[in-house]
Amino acid sequence: MEKAGVRMFNWAGERRSFADFDDQLLDIRIPDGTPGSVGDIIDKCAAGDDKTKVTMIVEVGMNAKTAKRLIGAIAAHNKNVPLALFLYGDFVEQNANLVKNWSETFDIGLRAGRHVTNEYWLLQNKNILRMDIVSALRKFENIGLSPAYIFPSDVNDDVMEITKKRDLRIINSTYTFPPNRGKLLTVDSYFKYRDVERTPKALKLINDALEKNGGILSLDADFPDSYMISAFLLDYLFESSSHKISSLRDCLS
């Protein structure tokens, strides 16, 4: 067939291996000069002139109700908090109008195409990871958004290659609440306490992680206590801490 002038492709659907995948779908729309380095994992802010910087991001899951509650509480604060939201492609597809409204106020980034339990994310083969990320990008583009930042649940060489090829900046947190690595919350250290007692415990964990150098603070929108502590957290950041509260782009500049 090739001798007859018919162009042949190597496609294997069950492996998500398509020879012309990048020829058809590699469409980079991220402006030149976007802050952040491609090919690195960014988990801290650039040094400021006089103050350390803290930027806040929200990891939005698939629960629109809890996400709206947390993001609404942060947006209602009188300091106009600069916030970045990281969303799944499936969430964008299911909540297009909500996401478009959010994008008028907040920076929007992507997490992945769909929710996959953290420990299984990197176990997927490279082609499935690629399709997942590109699918998410298409769903963002369908509502007029071209995210420059990705907050994957974990990173390996495959994720690094896929994102680098698409000019995506990989964001990780300096500290995530609730923590998902290092010292985790336990019944004895946290959950057995009442709300009024858990709040200062959560704020101390955040303060200890950011006090010296600032950085990127992530809140998990699916965790109920993220909403519970949000007002107290913002008061602490703006009134008591010595940090400059920055947008994600300013944090990286």
C-alpha positions in Angstrom: 0.0 0.0 0.0 2.9 2.4 0.8 4.3 1.7 -2.7 0.9 2.7 -4.1 1.1 6.0 -2.2 -1.2 5.2 0.7 0.2 6.7 3.9 0.4 4.0 6.6 0.1 4.6 10.4 1.0 2.4 13.3 -2.1 2.5 15.5 -2.7 0.3 18.6 -5.9 1.4 20.3 -5.6 -0.8 23.4 -2.2 0.7 24.1 -3.3 4.3 23.1 -0.4 4.3 20.7 -1.1 6.5 17.6 1.7 7.3 15.3 0.3 10.7 14.2 -0.9 11.7 17.7 1.4 14.7 18.1 1.2 15.7 14.5 -2.6 16.2 14.9 -2.8 17.4 18.5 0.4 19.3 19.4 -1.0 22.8 19.4 0.8 25.0 21.8 -1.1 28.2 22.7 0.8 29.4 25.7 2.2 32.9 25.3 6.0 33.5 25.2 7.3 34.9 28.5 4.9 33.0 30.7 6.5 32.8 34.2 8.0 29.5 35.3 10.5 27.2 33.7 9.5 24.3 31.4 11.1 20.9 32.3 11.4 21.6 36.0 9.2 20.8 39.0 8.4 24.2 40.6 7.6 23.9 44.3 8.7 27.3 45.7 8.4 31.0 44.9 11.2 33.0 43.4 13.1 35.2 45.9 11.4 38.6 46.5 13.2 41.9 46.9 12.4 42.4 50.6 9.7 39.8 51.6 9.3 36.1 51.1 6.3 35.2 48.9 3.4 32.9 49.5 0.9 32.0 46.8 -2.3 30.0 47.3 -3.6 27.3 45.0 -6.7 25.1 45.3 -6.7 21.5 44.1 -10.3 21.1 42.8 -11.6 17.5 42.8 -14.8 16.4 41.1 -17.1 17.8 43.8 -18.4 21.1 42.5 -20.3 21.9 45.7 -17.3 21.7 48.0 -15.1 23.6 45.5 -17.6 26.4 45.2 -17.9 26.7 49.0 -14.1 26.9 49.5 -13.4 29.2 46.6 -16.3 31.4 47.5 -15.1 31.8 51.0 -11.6 32.8 49.8 -13.1 35.2 47.2 -15.2 36.9 49.9 -12.1 37.9 51.9 -11.5 41.7 51.8 -8.0 41.4 50.5 -8.9 40.1 47.0 -6.8 37.0 47.4 -4.8 36.1 44.3 -5.6 32.5 43.8 -4.9 29.7 41.2 -7.3 26.8 40.7 -6.2 23.5 39.3 -9.0 21.4 37.7 -9.6 18.0 36.0 -10.6 18.1 32.4 -13.8 16.1 33.4 -14.7 18.8 35.9 -14.2 21.5 33.2 -16.5 19.6 30.8 -19.2 19.1 33.5 -19.0 22.6 34.9 -18.1 24.8 31.9 -20.0 28.0 32.9 -18.7 27.8 36.5 -15.1 27.4 35.3 -15.4 30.3 32.8 -16.7 32.5 35.6 -13.8 31.5 37.8 -11.3 32.2 35.0 -12.4 35.9 35.1 -11.0 36.2 38.6 -8.5 33.4 39.1 -5.6 31.8 37.3 -6.7 28.3 36.0 -4.4 25.3 35.6 -5.0 21.6 35.0 -4.5 18.6 37.2 -5.2 15.8 34.7 -8.0 14.6 32.5 -9.8 12.7 35.2 -9.3 11.7 38.8 -7.1 8.7 39.3 -6.0 7.7 42.8 -2.6 9.1 43.5 -0.7 5.9 43.9 -2.0 4.6 40.5 -1.4 7.8 38.4 2.2 6.9 37.5 1.5 3.2 37.0 -0.4 4.1 33.7 1.6 3.6 30.6 3.1 6.7 28.8 0.5 6.7 26.0 -2.4 6.7 28.4 -0.8 9.5 30.4 -0.3 11.5 27.2 -3.9 11.0 26.1 -5.2 11.9 29.6 -3.3 15.2 29.6 -4.1 16.1 26.0 -7.8 15.3 26.6 -7.8 17.7 29.5 -6.2 20.4 27.4 -8.8 20.0 24.8 -11.6 20.4 27.3 -10.1 23.6 28.6 -9.7 24.9 25.0 -13.3 24.1 24.3 -14.3 26.9 26.7 -11.6 29.3 25.5 -8.9 28.5 28.1 -5.2 27.6 27.5 -3.7 26.6 30.8 0.1 27.1 31.2 0.4 25.2 34.5 -0.2 21.6 35.5 -0.4 20.2 39.0 -0.2 16.4 38.6 -0.5 14.1 41.5 3.0 12.9 40.9 5.8 13.2 38.3 8.1 10.7 36.5 10.1 10.9 33.3 7.1 10.2 31.1 5.0 13.0 32.7 8.0 15.3 32.4 8.4 14.5 28.7 4.7 14.9 27.9 4.4 18.2 29.7 7.6 19.6 28.4 6.6 18.9 24.8 3.4 21.0 25.4 5.2 23.8 27.1 3.4 23.2 30.4 5.0 24.3 33.7 4.8 21.6 36.4 3.7 23.0 39.8 4.1 21.2 43.1 3.3 22.6 46.5 5.7 23.6 49.2 3.0 22.5 51.5 -0.4 20.8 50.9 -3.3 20.8 53.4 -4.0 18.2 54.3 -0.5 16.9 53.9 -0.1 13.9 51.4 3.6 13.3 52.1 5.9 13.5 55.0 4.1 13.8 58.4 0.5 13.0 57.8 -2.5 13.8 59.9 -3.5 11.0 62.3 -6.4 10.4 64.7 -4.2 11.2 67.7 -2.5 14.3 66.2 -5.6 15.8 64.6 -8.9 14.1 63.9 -9.9 13.3 67.4 -10.2 17.0 68.2 -13.1 19.4 67.9 -13.3 21.9 65.1 -12.2 24.7 67.3 -9.1 22.7 68.3 -8.3 21.4 64.8 -8.2 24.9 63.3 -5.1 26.1 65.3 -3.4 22.8 64.7 -3.9 23.1 60.9 -2.6 26.8 61.0 0.5 25.7 63.0 1.3 23.0 60.4 1.0 25.6 57.6 3.0 28.2 59.5 5.8 25.8 60.3 6.1 24.8 56.6 6.1 28.3 55.2 7.4 30.5 58.0 11.0 30.6 56.9 10.9 30.8 53.1 7.3 31.1 52.1 6.3 29.1 49.0 3.3 27.5 47.3 0.4 26.6 49.6 -2.2 24.2 48.3 -5.6 23.5 49.7 -7.5 20.3 48.8 -11.1 21.4 48.0 -12.4 17.9 48.8 -11.2 18.0 52.4 -13.8 19.6 54.6 -11.3 21.3 56.9 -9.9 23.3 54.0 -13.1 25.3 54.1 -13.2 25.3 57.9 -9.8 27.0 58.3 -9.9 29.2 55.2 -11.0 32.5 56.9 -8.6 32.0 59.8 -5.8 31.1 57.3 -6.3 34.2 55.3 -6.3 36.4 58.4 -3.1 34.8 59.4 -1.4 35.2 56.0 -2.4 38.9 55.6 -2.4 40.1 59.1 0.2 38.1 61.1 2.7 36.6 58.6 5.6 38.6 57.1 5.0 37.1 53.7 3.9 38.9 50.5 0.8 37.2 49.3 1.3 36.8 45.6 -0.4 35.4 42.5 1.1 32.3 41.1 2.7 34.2 38.2 4.2 36.8 40.5 5.4 34.0 42.8 7.3 32.5 39.8 8.7 35.8 38.5 
